[in-house]
Every structure is written in C-alpha cells, then in structure tokens.
Amino acid sequence: MSFIEKNLANNEKIVYRAKLHWWIYAKGILLFILGIVIGEAAGGNSGGLAFGGLISFVGIISLLSAFMRGSSSEFVVTNRKVILKTGVLKRKLVELQLNRAEGLRVDQGILGRILNYGSLVVTSGNVTESFSPIANPYEFKKQINNAIEDSFSIIQNPVTI
C-alpha cells in the first residue's frame, strides 16, 4: 500500500495515477555506456580503464538515484484533491483541494513533446511547485480538470435523502 493510499480520507478514491517518465534513467544509462566505451577504448591502459570504470560507477549511482526517485514519487488525482508526493529522506507533499484549484500549467520542451513528458506546475495561493518529468502530462492535467468538473457537479446537484 502506497503512502497516499494510507493517508486518504474517508470515502476518498483515487481516480488517476501518474508516474515519472522513463527519461529520469537516461543520464545514468548514458554514463554507464560511456564508461564501458571508454574502458574498451583504453585497451591495456590502466588509467583509461580506471577512468572508464569510474564513469560507469557514476552511471550506476545515477541509475540507483533515479530508481529511488521514481519509486518514491506519487502523483494522484482523487475525487477530492490532487496529491503530489516526492522524496525518500526529504519528503515533499503538495495537496491541492479540487474546489480551491487555482493554477495548473504544463511546461513541455521539444524533447518533452517528442517523448511525451513535461513539468507540471501547480499554483495555490503564493506557493508554486514544479514536478517533472511527468509522463503524459496533458492526460494528467485532463484528469485533474475532469475531477474538478465532477466535484462542482456534486456541489451543484447535491443528493437528497
């Protein structure tokens, strides 16, 4: 059970869950491959082998860091709010009540458009938080807008018993 699932209010249900994009692993993979290439190109040169090994080690550390980041990040839309949580040792949690949603923006560069990732920028009051790289950010934004619409329809059409 995830952190967010453990902390949902009564009758609160998750309607959409987003993830970080696989792009977070790219730096580690590139460094690891570069280290192997440098080590192979060095031939018998021990200095070149050591440098290639060091670059590969940094790539592995980067991959582990990206894995920790990906597994500790949760981006959820519920029937009541948007919850964005990141971090293992230093946790950042942003909860945005659907009825108080002020600003939601997607920033996406050229590479983000090609690979379908972007930054989600949430504004509430004087606080602005950015989360990236979110996979399929426009779908996440659409789900948030749908949840906001649904929350207003419940308020405008209350159930009578």
PyMOL CGO cylinders between C-alpha atoms (Angstrom):
from pymol import cmd
from pymol.cgo import CYLINDER

trace = [
    CYLINDER, 0.00, 0.00, 0.00, 1.43, 3.36, -1.02, 0.3, 1, 1, 1, 1, 1, 1,
    CYLINDER, 1.43, 3.36, -1.02, 1.89, 6.41, 1.20, 0.3, 1, 1, 1, 1, 1, 1,
    CYLINDER, 1.89, 6.41, 1.20, -1.02, 8.20, -0.45, 0.3, 1, 1, 1, 1, 1, 1,
    CYLINDER, -1.02, 8.20, -0.45, -3.35, 5.21, -0.19, 0.3, 1, 1, 1, 1, 1, 1,
    CYLINDER, -3.35, 5.21, -0.19, -2.60, 5.00, 3.53, 0.3, 1, 1, 1, 1, 1, 1,
    CYLINDER, -2.60, 5.00, 3.53, -3.49, 8.68, 4.00, 0.3, 1, 1, 1, 1, 1, 1,
    CYLINDER, -3.49, 8.68, 4.00, -6.73, 9.02, 2.05, 0.3, 1, 1, 1, 1, 1, 1,
    CYLINDER, -6.73, 9.02, 2.05, -9.73, 10.49, 3.85, 0.3, 1, 1, 1, 1, 1, 1,
    CYLINDER, -9.73, 10.49, 3.85, -12.99, 8.58, 4.35, 0.3, 1, 1, 1, 1, 1, 1,
    CYLINDER, -12.99, 8.58, 4.35, -14.82, 7.99, 1.05, 0.3, 1, 1, 1, 1, 1, 1,
    CYLINDER, -14.82, 7.99, 1.05, -11.88, 9.37, -0.93, 0.3, 1, 1, 1, 1, 1, 1,
    CYLINDER, -11.88, 9.37, -0.93, -10.96, 7.34, -4.01, 0.3, 1, 1, 1, 1, 1, 1,
    CYLINDER, -10.96, 7.34, -4.01, -8.07, 7.51, -6.45, 0.3, 1, 1, 1, 1, 1, 1,
    CYLINDER, -8.07, 7.51, -6.45, -9.32, 8.26, -9.97, 0.3, 1, 1, 1, 1, 1, 1,
    CYLINDER, -9.32, 8.26, -9.97, -5.98, 8.66, -11.77, 0.3, 1, 1, 1, 1, 1, 1,
    CYLINDER, -5.98, 8.66, -11.77, -2.33, 7.94, -11.03, 0.3, 1, 1, 1, 1, 1, 1,
    CYLINDER, -2.33, 7.94, -11.03, 0.59, 9.46, -12.97, 0.3, 1, 1, 1, 1, 1, 1,
    CYLINDER, 0.59, 9.46, -12.97, 4.26, 8.45, -12.96, 0.3, 1, 1, 1, 1, 1, 1,
    CYLINDER, 4.26, 8.45, -12.96, 7.61, 9.99, -13.65, 0.3, 1, 1, 1, 1, 1, 1,
    CYLINDER, 7.61, 9.99, -13.65, 8.76, 9.48, -17.22, 0.3, 1, 1, 1, 1, 1, 1,
    CYLINDER, 8.76, 9.48, -17.22, 11.46, 6.91, -18.03, 0.3, 1, 1, 1, 1, 1, 1,
    CYLINDER, 11.46, 6.91, -18.03, 13.66, 9.83, -19.09, 0.3, 1, 1, 1, 1, 1, 1,
    CYLINDER, 13.66, 9.83, -19.09, 14.92, 10.06, -15.49, 0.3, 1, 1, 1, 1, 1, 1,
    CYLINDER, 14.92, 10.06, -15.49, 17.07, 6.97, -16.25, 0.3, 1, 1, 1, 1, 1, 1,
    CYLINDER, 17.07, 6.97, -16.25, 18.66, 8.40, -19.43, 0.3, 1, 1, 1, 1, 1, 1,
    CYLINDER, 18.66, 8.40, -19.43, 21.63, 10.13, -17.75, 0.3, 1, 1, 1, 1, 1, 1,
    CYLINDER, 21.63, 10.13, -17.75, 22.58, 7.00, -15.81, 0.3, 1, 1, 1, 1, 1, 1,
    CYLINDER, 22.58, 7.00, -15.81, 22.29, 4.76, -18.85, 0.3, 1, 1, 1, 1, 1, 1,
    CYLINDER, 22.29, 4.76, -18.85, 24.37, 7.13, -20.99, 0.3, 1, 1, 1, 1, 1, 1,
    CYLINDER, 24.37, 7.13, -20.99, 27.08, 7.44, -18.34, 0.3, 1, 1, 1, 1, 1, 1,
    CYLINDER, 27.08, 7.44, -18.34, 27.23, 3.67, -17.86, 0.3, 1, 1, 1, 1, 1, 1,
    CYLINDER, 27.23, 3.67, -17.86, 27.55, 3.04, -21.62, 0.3, 1, 1, 1, 1, 1, 1,
    CYLINDER, 27.55, 3.04, -21.62, 30.10, 5.86, -21.98, 0.3, 1, 1, 1, 1, 1, 1,
    CYLINDER, 30.10, 5.86, -21.98, 32.18, 4.33, -19.19, 0.3, 1, 1, 1, 1, 1, 1,
    CYLINDER, 32.18, 4.33, -19.19, 32.17, 0.94, -20.91, 0.3, 1, 1, 1, 1, 1, 1,
    CYLINDER, 32.17, 0.94, -20.91, 33.14, 2.52, -24.25, 0.3, 1, 1, 1, 1, 1, 1,
    CYLINDER, 33.14, 2.52, -24.25, 36.00, 4.47, -22.61, 0.3, 1, 1, 1, 1, 1, 1,
    CYLINDER, 36.00, 4.47, -22.61, 37.18, 1.33, -20.82, 0.3, 1, 1, 1, 1, 1, 1,
    CYLINDER, 37.18, 1.33, -20.82, 37.14, -0.67, -24.04, 0.3, 1, 1, 1, 1, 1, 1,
    CYLINDER, 37.14, -0.67, -24.04, 38.88, 2.09, -26.00, 0.3, 1, 1, 1, 1, 1, 1,
    CYLINDER, 38.88, 2.09, -26.00, 41.61, 2.30, -23.36, 0.3, 1, 1, 1, 1, 1, 1,
    CYLINDER, 41.61, 2.30, -23.36, 42.81, -1.18, -24.28, 0.3, 1, 1, 1, 1, 1, 1,
    CYLINDER, 42.81, -1.18, -24.28, 45.56, -2.11, -21.81, 0.3, 1, 1, 1, 1, 1, 1,
    CYLINDER, 45.56, -2.11, -21.81, 45.98, 1.42, -20.42, 0.3, 1, 1, 1, 1, 1, 1,
    CYLINDER, 45.98, 1.42, -20.42, 45.19, 1.14, -16.71, 0.3, 1, 1, 1, 1, 1, 1,
    CYLINDER, 45.19, 1.14, -16.71, 44.45, 4.87, -16.41, 0.3, 1, 1, 1, 1, 1, 1,
    CYLINDER, 44.45, 4.87, -16.41, 41.86, 4.67, -19.18, 0.3, 1, 1, 1, 1, 1, 1,
    CYLINDER, 41.86, 4.67, -19.18, 40.32, 1.54, -17.67, 0.3, 1, 1, 1, 1, 1, 1,
    CYLINDER, 40.32, 1.54, -17.67, 40.10, 3.23, -14.27, 0.3, 1, 1, 1, 1, 1, 1,
    CYLINDER, 40.10, 3.23, -14.27, 38.51, 6.34, -15.78, 0.3, 1, 1, 1, 1, 1, 1,
    CYLINDER, 38.51, 6.34, -15.78, 36.01, 4.21, -17.73, 0.3, 1, 1, 1, 1, 1, 1,
    CYLINDER, 36.01, 4.21, -17.73, 35.23, 2.27, -14.55, 0.3, 1, 1, 1, 1, 1, 1,
    CYLINDER, 35.23, 2.27, -14.55, 34.71, 5.50, -12.64, 0.3, 1, 1, 1, 1, 1, 1,
    CYLINDER, 34.71, 5.50, -12.64, 32.32, 6.84, -15.30, 0.3, 1, 1, 1, 1, 1, 1,
    CYLINDER, 32.32, 6.84, -15.30, 30.40, 3.52, -15.27, 0.3, 1, 1, 1, 1, 1, 1,
    CYLINDER, 30.40, 3.52, -15.27, 30.22, 3.62, -11.46, 0.3, 1, 1, 1, 1, 1, 1,
    CYLINDER, 30.22, 3.62, -11.46, 28.81, 7.16, -11.57, 0.3, 1, 1, 1, 1, 1, 1,
    CYLINDER, 28.81, 7.16, -11.57, 26.27, 5.90, -14.12, 0.3, 1, 1, 1, 1, 1, 1,
    CYLINDER, 26.27, 5.90, -14.12, 25.21, 3.08, -11.79, 0.3, 1, 1, 1, 1, 1, 1,
    CYLINDER, 25.21, 3.08, -11.79, 24.86, 5.52, -8.88, 0.3, 1, 1, 1, 1, 1, 1,
    CYLINDER, 24.86, 5.52, -8.88, 22.76, 7.80, -11.13, 0.3, 1, 1, 1, 1, 1, 1,
    CYLINDER, 22.76, 7.80, -11.13, 20.54, 4.85, -12.10, 0.3, 1, 1, 1, 1, 1, 1,
    CYLINDER, 20.54, 4.85, -12.10, 20.03, 3.90, -8.45, 0.3, 1, 1, 1, 1, 1, 1,
    CYLINDER, 20.03, 3.90, -8.45, 19.19, 7.52, -7.61, 0.3, 1, 1, 1, 1, 1, 1,
    CYLINDER, 19.19, 7.52, -7.61, 16.68, 7.68, -10.47, 0.3, 1, 1, 1, 1, 1, 1,
    CYLINDER, 16.68, 7.68, -10.47, 15.13, 4.39, -9.33, 0.3, 1, 1, 1, 1, 1, 1,
    CYLINDER, 15.13, 4.39, -9.33, 14.73, 5.74, -5.78, 0.3, 1, 1, 1, 1, 1, 1,
    CYLINDER, 14.73, 5.74, -5.78, 13.23, 8.95, -7.16, 0.3, 1, 1, 1, 1, 1, 1,
    CYLINDER, 13.23, 8.95, -7.16, 10.80, 7.07, -9.40, 0.3, 1, 1, 1, 1, 1, 1,
    CYLINDER, 10.80, 7.07, -9.40, 9.71, 4.61, -6.73, 0.3, 1, 1, 1, 1, 1, 1,
    CYLINDER, 9.71, 4.61, -6.73, 9.21, 7.30, -4.08, 0.3, 1, 1, 1, 1, 1, 1,
    CYLINDER, 9.21, 7.30, -4.08, 7.21, 9.72, -6.25, 0.3, 1, 1, 1, 1, 1, 1,
    CYLINDER, 7.21, 9.72, -6.25, 3.43, 9.55, -6.36, 0.3, 1, 1, 1, 1, 1, 1,
    CYLINDER, 3.43, 9.55, -6.36, 1.14, 11.78, -8.41, 0.3, 1, 1, 1, 1, 1, 1,
    CYLINDER, 1.14, 11.78, -8.41, -2.54, 11.11, -7.80, 0.3, 1, 1, 1, 1, 1, 1,
    CYLINDER, -2.54, 11.11, -7.80, -5.91, 12.63, -8.59, 0.3, 1, 1, 1, 1, 1, 1,
    CYLINDER, -5.91, 12.63, -8.59, -8.67, 11.64, -6.17, 0.3, 1, 1, 1, 1, 1, 1,
    CYLINDER, -8.67, 11.64, -6.17, -12.33, 12.54, -6.14, 0.3, 1, 1, 1, 1, 1, 1,
    CYLINDER, -12.33, 12.54, -6.14, -11.45, 15.35, -3.67, 0.3, 1, 1, 1, 1, 1, 1,
    CYLINDER, -11.45, 15.35, -3.67, -7.93, 16.59, -4.36, 0.3, 1, 1, 1, 1, 1, 1,
    CYLINDER, -7.93, 16.59, -4.36, -4.67, 16.35, -6.26, 0.3, 1, 1, 1, 1, 1, 1,
    CYLINDER, -4.67, 16.35, -6.26, -1.81, 14.85, -4.25, 0.3, 1, 1, 1, 1, 1, 1,
    CYLINDER, -1.81, 14.85, -4.25, 1.80, 15.17, -5.37, 0.3, 1, 1, 1, 1, 1, 1,
    CYLINDER, 1.80, 15.17, -5.37, 4.46, 13.44, -3.24, 0.3, 1, 1, 1, 1, 1, 1,
    CYLINDER, 4.46, 13.44, -3.24, 8.18, 13.13, -3.88, 0.3, 1, 1, 1, 1, 1, 1,
    CYLINDER, 8.18, 13.13, -3.88, 11.25, 12.18, -1.88, 0.3, 1, 1, 1, 1, 1, 1,
    CYLINDER, 11.25, 12.18, -1.88, 12.55, 9.46, 0.40, 0.3, 1, 1, 1, 1, 1, 1,
    CYLINDER, 12.55, 9.46, 0.40, 14.66, 11.21, 3.00, 0.3, 1, 1, 1, 1, 1, 1,
    CYLINDER, 14.66, 11.21, 3.00, 13.29, 14.68, 2.38, 0.3, 1, 1, 1, 1, 1, 1,
    CYLINDER, 13.29, 14.68, 2.38, 9.61, 14.32, 1.53, 0.3, 1, 1, 1, 1, 1, 1,
    CYLINDER, 9.61, 14.32, 1.53, 7.68, 16.99, -0.34, 0.3, 1, 1, 1, 1, 1, 1,
    CYLINDER, 7.68, 16.99, -0.34, 3.89, 16.68, -0.27, 0.3, 1, 1, 1, 1, 1, 1,
    CYLINDER, 3.89, 16.68, -0.27, 1.50, 19.02, -2.06, 0.3, 1, 1, 1, 1, 1, 1,
    CYLINDER, 1.50, 19.02, -2.06, -2.24, 18.60, -1.70, 0.3, 1, 1, 1, 1, 1, 1,
    CYLINDER, -2.24, 18.60, -1.70, -4.49, 20.75, -3.83, 0.3, 1, 1, 1, 1, 1, 1,
    CYLINDER, -4.49, 20.75, -3.83, -8.19, 20.71, -2.95, 0.3, 1, 1, 1, 1, 1, 1,
    CYLINDER, -8.19, 20.71, -2.95, -10.21, 20.45, -6.16, 0.3, 1, 1, 1, 1, 1, 1,
    CYLINDER, -10.21, 20.45, -6.16, -12.61, 23.20, -5.09, 0.3, 1, 1, 1, 1, 1, 1,
    CYLINDER, -12.61, 23.20, -5.09, -9.64, 25.53, -4.46, 0.3, 1, 1, 1, 1, 1, 1,
    CYLINDER, -9.64, 25.53, -4.46, -7.65, 24.77, -7.58, 0.3, 1, 1, 1, 1, 1, 1,
    CYLINDER, -7.65, 24.77, -7.58, -6.04, 28.00, -8.76, 0.3, 1, 1, 1, 1, 1, 1,
    CYLINDER, -6.04, 28.00, -8.76, -3.34, 27.29, -11.30, 0.3, 1, 1, 1, 1, 1, 1,
    CYLINDER, -3.34, 27.29, -11.30, -2.16, 24.27, -13.19, 0.3, 1, 1, 1, 1, 1, 1,
    CYLINDER, -2.16, 24.27, -13.19, 0.32, 24.57, -16.01, 0.3, 1, 1, 1, 1, 1, 1,
    CYLINDER, 0.32, 24.57, -16.01, 2.22, 22.10, -18.17, 0.3, 1, 1, 1, 1, 1, 1,
    CYLINDER, 2.22, 22.10, -18.17, 5.66, 23.08, -19.44, 0.3, 1, 1, 1, 1, 1, 1,
    CYLINDER, 5.66, 23.08, -19.44, 6.96, 20.93, -22.26, 0.3, 1, 1, 1, 1, 1, 1,
    CYLINDER, 6.96, 20.93, -22.26, 10.03, 21.47, -24.42, 0.3, 1, 1, 1, 1, 1, 1,
    CYLINDER, 10.03, 21.47, -24.42, 10.71, 19.97, -27.83, 0.3, 1, 1, 1, 1, 1, 1,
    CYLINDER, 10.71, 19.97, -27.83, 12.22, 16.75, -26.44, 0.3, 1, 1, 1, 1, 1, 1,
    CYLINDER, 12.22, 16.75, -26.44, 9.33, 16.53, -23.97, 0.3, 1, 1, 1, 1, 1, 1,
    CYLINDER, 9.33, 16.53, -23.97, 6.84, 16.79, -26.81, 0.3, 1, 1, 1, 1, 1, 1,
    CYLINDER, 6.84, 16.79, -26.81, 8.64, 14.07, -28.76, 0.3, 1, 1, 1, 1, 1, 1,
    CYLINDER, 8.64, 14.07, -28.76, 8.94, 11.70, -25.77, 0.3, 1, 1, 1, 1, 1, 1,
    CYLINDER, 8.94, 11.70, -25.77, 5.66, 12.79, -24.11, 0.3, 1, 1, 1, 1, 1, 1,
    CYLINDER, 5.66, 12.79, -24.11, 6.88, 14.17, -20.79, 0.3, 1, 1, 1, 1, 1, 1,
    CYLINDER, 6.88, 14.17, -20.79, 6.77, 17.57, -19.16, 0.3, 1, 1, 1, 1, 1, 1,
    CYLINDER, 6.77, 17.57, -19.16, 6.74, 19.59, -15.98, 0.3, 1, 1, 1, 1, 1, 1,
    CYLINDER, 6.74, 19.59, -15.98, 3.55, 20.06, -14.05, 0.3, 1, 1, 1, 1, 1, 1,
    CYLINDER, 3.55, 20.06, -14.05, 3.50, 23.44, -12.29, 0.3, 1, 1, 1, 1, 1, 1,
    CYLINDER, 3.50, 23.44, -12.29, 0.91, 23.77, -9.52, 0.3, 1, 1, 1, 1, 1, 1,
    CYLINDER, 0.91, 23.77, -9.52, 0.00, 27.16, -8.05, 0.3, 1, 1, 1, 1, 1, 1,
    CYLINDER, 0.00, 27.16, -8.05, -2.07, 27.55, -4.92, 0.3, 1, 1, 1, 1, 1, 1,
    CYLINDER, -2.07, 27.55, -4.92, -2.03, 30.87, -3.09, 0.3, 1, 1, 1, 1, 1, 1,
    CYLINDER, -2.03, 30.87, -3.09, 1.51, 32.23, -3.15, 0.3, 1, 1, 1, 1, 1, 1,
    CYLINDER, 1.51, 32.23, -3.15, 3.05, 28.76, -3.44, 0.3, 1, 1, 1, 1, 1, 1,
    CYLINDER, 3.05, 28.76, -3.44, 4.27, 27.42, -6.78, 0.3, 1, 1, 1, 1, 1, 1,
    CYLINDER, 4.27, 27.42, -6.78, 5.55, 23.85, -7.03, 0.3, 1, 1, 1, 1, 1, 1,
    CYLINDER, 5.55, 23.85, -7.03, 7.01, 22.17, -10.09, 0.3, 1, 1, 1, 1, 1, 1,
    CYLINDER, 7.01, 22.17, -10.09, 7.14, 18.41, -10.64, 0.3, 1, 1, 1, 1, 1, 1,
    CYLINDER, 7.14, 18.41, -10.64, 8.99, 16.82, -13.54, 0.3, 1, 1, 1, 1, 1, 1,
    CYLINDER, 8.99, 16.82, -13.54, 9.39, 14.88, -15.71, 0.3, 1, 1, 1, 1, 1, 1,
    CYLINDER, 9.39, 14.88, -15.71, 5.79, 13.67, -15.56, 0.3, 1, 1, 1, 1, 1, 1,
    CYLINDER, 5.79, 13.67, -15.56, 4.86, 11.04, -18.14, 0.3, 1, 1, 1, 1, 1, 1,
    CYLINDER, 4.86, 11.04, -18.14, 1.91, 12.05, -20.32, 0.3, 1, 1, 1, 1, 1, 1,
    CYLINDER, 1.91, 12.05, -20.32, 1.42, 15.42, -18.59, 0.3, 1, 1, 1, 1, 1, 1,
    CYLINDER, 1.42, 15.42, -18.59, -1.58, 16.55, -20.64, 0.3, 1, 1, 1, 1, 1, 1,
    CYLINDER, -1.58, 16.55, -20.64, -3.51, 13.41, -19.69, 0.3, 1, 1, 1, 1, 1, 1,
    CYLINDER, -3.51, 13.41, -19.69, -2.72, 14.14, -16.03, 0.3, 1, 1, 1, 1, 1, 1,
    CYLINDER, -2.72, 14.14, -16.03, -3.94, 17.73, -16.46, 0.3, 1, 1, 1, 1, 1, 1,
    CYLINDER, -3.94, 17.73, -16.46, -7.08, 16.45, -18.23, 0.3, 1, 1, 1, 1, 1, 1,
    CYLINDER, -7.08, 16.45, -18.23, -7.81, 14.06, -15.35, 0.3, 1, 1, 1, 1, 1, 1,
    CYLINDER, -7.81, 14.06, -15.35, -7.39, 16.90, -12.84, 0.3, 1, 1, 1, 1, 1, 1,
    CYLINDER, -7.39, 16.90, -12.84, -9.79, 19.10, -14.84, 0.3, 1, 1, 1, 1, 1, 1,
    CYLINDER, -9.79, 19.10, -14.84, -12.30, 16.23, -15.06, 0.3, 1, 1, 1, 1, 1, 1,
    CYLINDER, -12.30, 16.23, -15.06, -12.11, 15.71, -11.29, 0.3, 1, 1, 1, 1, 1, 1,
    CYLINDER, -12.11, 15.71, -11.29, -12.66, 19.45, -10.76, 0.3, 1, 1, 1, 1, 1, 1,
    CYLINDER, -12.66, 19.45, -10.76, -15.72, 19.33, -13.04, 0.3, 1, 1, 1, 1, 1, 1,
    CYLINDER, -15.72, 19.33, -13.04, -17.06, 16.29, -11.20, 0.3, 1, 1, 1, 1, 1, 1,
    CYLINDER, -17.06, 16.29, -11.20, -16.56, 17.96, -7.80, 0.3, 1, 1, 1, 1, 1, 1,
    CYLINDER, -16.56, 17.96, -7.80, -18.54, 21.03, -8.95, 0.3, 1, 1, 1, 1, 1, 1,
    CYLINDER, -18.54, 21.03, -8.95, -21.37, 18.87, -10.30, 0.3, 1, 1, 1, 1, 1, 1,
    CYLINDER, -21.37, 18.87, -10.30, -21.67, 17.17, -6.90, 0.3, 1, 1, 1, 1, 1, 1,
    CYLINDER, -21.67, 17.17, -6.90, -21.82, 20.57, -5.16, 0.3, 1, 1, 1, 1, 1, 1,
    CYLINDER, -21.82, 20.57, -5.16, -24.41, 21.95, -7.60, 0.3, 1, 1, 1, 1, 1, 1,
    CYLINDER, -24.41, 21.95, -7.60, -26.56, 18.79, -7.58, 0.3, 1, 1, 1, 1, 1, 1,
    CYLINDER, -26.56, 18.79, -7.58, -26.50, 17.53, -4.01, 0.3, 1, 1, 1, 1, 1, 1,
    CYLINDER, -26.50, 17.53, -4.01, -28.04, 14.14, -3.32, 0.3, 1, 1, 1, 1, 1, 1,
    CYLINDER, -28.04, 14.14, -3.32, -31.19, 14.38, -1.17, 0.3, 1, 1, 1, 1, 1, 1,
    CYLINDER, -31.19, 14.38, -1.17, -32.31, 11.59, 1.04, 0.3, 1, 1, 1, 1, 1, 1,
]
cmd.load_cgo(trace, "trace")
